[in-house]
């Protein structure tokens, strides 16, 4: 995925989505289900029912982009809600795309003293 532009928001569609959807089907879901503008430049993330496939839809440089990723093992961490939308930070999106649980990242251990 390309670097994020300033002011880019990341929206995760809670629940699951039919992964047969392509550009037009996902753009329609962004408008009707999420009540967002698919041409806003924001990133919209959808997960399949099995949990091992996600698709990201975003508008960039005059066209819609569709990014898909399938995990060979495990499932993508997803919001527990059946519907609606959840906003992520770019760091959380990075964790999600790598297959980590972005909901409870482990904080790095901090030293107690520099001595």
C-alpha positions as CSV (number, residue, x, y, z in Angstrom):
1,X,0.0,0.0,0.0
2,X,1.3,3.5,-0.8
3,X,2.1,6.0,1.9
4,X,-0.9,7.8,3.4
5,X,-1.6,11.4,2.5
6,X,-2.1,14.0,5.2
7,X,-5.6,14.0,6.7
8,X,-6.4,10.5,5.4
9,X,-8.8,8.7,7.7
10,X,-9.1,4.9,7.9
11,X,-12.5,3.4,8.3
12,X,-13.1,-0.2,9.2
13,X,-16.6,-1.7,8.3
14,X,-17.6,-3.7,11.3
15,X,-19.1,-7.1,10.7
16,X,-18.3,-9.0,7.6
17,X,-18.6,-8.2,3.9
18,X,-19.2,-10.4,0.8
19,X,-15.7,-10.6,-0.7
20,X,-17.1,-11.1,-4.2
21,X,-17.6,-7.3,-4.2
22,X,-15.2,-5.4,-6.3
23,X,-14.7,-1.6,-6.9
24,X,-18.3,-0.8,-7.5
25,X,-19.8,-3.1,-4.9
26,X,-17.5,-1.8,-2.1
27,X,-18.0,1.8,-3.2
28,X,-21.8,1.3,-2.9
29,X,-21.4,-0.2,0.6
30,X,-19.3,2.8,1.6
31,X,-22.1,5.1,0.6
32,X,-25.1,3.1,1.7
33,X,-23.9,1.2,4.8
34,X,-21.2,3.4,6.2
35,X,-22.7,6.7,5.0
36,X,-19.3,7.9,3.8
37,X,-17.9,9.2,0.5
38,X,-15.8,6.5,-1.3
39,X,-14.1,9.3,-3.4
40,X,-13.0,11.3,-0.3
41,X,-9.4,9.8,-0.3
42,X,-10.1,8.0,2.9
43,X,-9.3,4.3,3.3
44,X,-12.2,1.8,3.8
45,X,-11.4,-1.7,5.1
46,X,-13.7,-4.7,4.8
47,X,-13.3,-8.3,6.0
48,X,-14.7,-11.5,4.7
49,X,-16.8,-13.9,6.8
50,X,-14.0,-16.4,7.3
51,X,-11.7,-13.6,8.6
52,X,-8.7,-14.4,6.6
53,X,-9.3,-11.9,3.7
54,X,-9.5,-8.1,3.8
55,X,-10.0,-5.6,1.1
56,X,-9.1,-1.9,1.3
57,X,-10.8,0.6,-1.0
58,X,-9.5,4.1,-1.5
59,X,-9.5,7.0,-4.1
60,X,-6.1,8.1,-5.2
61,X,-4.8,10.1,-8.2
62,X,-8.1,10.1,-10.1
63,X,-9.1,6.5,-9.6
64,X,-10.3,3.9,-7.1
65,X,-7.7,1.6,-5.7
66,X,-8.4,-1.9,-4.3
67,X,-5.9,-3.7,-2.1
68,X,-6.6,-7.2,-1.0
69,X,-4.7,-9.4,1.5
70,X,-5.3,-13.0,2.5
71,X,-3.6,-14.5,5.5
72,X,-2.2,-18.0,5.0
73,X,-2.7,-18.8,8.8
74,X,-4.9,-17.1,11.3
75,X,-7.6,-14.4,11.0
76,X,-7.5,-10.6,11.0
77,X,-8.5,-8.9,14.3
78,X,-11.8,-7.2,13.8
79,X,-14.2,-5.0,15.8
80,X,-16.8,-7.0,17.8
81,X,-19.7,-5.0,16.6
82,X,-22.0,-6.5,14.0
83,X,-22.4,-3.2,12.0
84,X,-21.2,0.3,11.8
85,X,-17.8,1.8,11.3
86,X,-14.6,2.1,13.4
87,X,-11.8,4.6,12.8
88,X,-8.2,3.4,13.0
89,X,-4.9,5.2,13.1
90,X,-2.3,4.6,10.5
91,X,-0.3,2.6,13.1
92,X,-3.3,0.4,13.8
93,X,-3.8,-0.2,10.1
94,X,-0.2,-1.3,9.8
95,X,-0.7,-3.8,12.6
96,X,-3.9,-5.0,11.0
97,X,-2.3,-5.6,7.6
98,X,0.6,-7.5,9.2
99,X,-1.9,-9.8,11.0
100,X,-1.5,-8.5,14.5
101,X,-4.2,-7.6,16.9
102,X,-4.4,-3.8,16.6
103,X,-7.0,-3.6,19.4
104,X,-4.5,-4.4,22.1
105,X,-1.0,-3.7,21.0
106,X,1.7,-4.7,23.4
107,X,3.7,-1.7,24.6
108,X,7.4,-2.0,24.5
109,X,9.1,-2.5,27.8
110,X,10.6,0.8,29.1
111,X,13.7,0.8,31.2
112,X,13.3,2.1,34.8
113,X,16.5,3.9,34.8
114,X,19.2,5.0,32.4
115,X,21.9,3.9,34.8
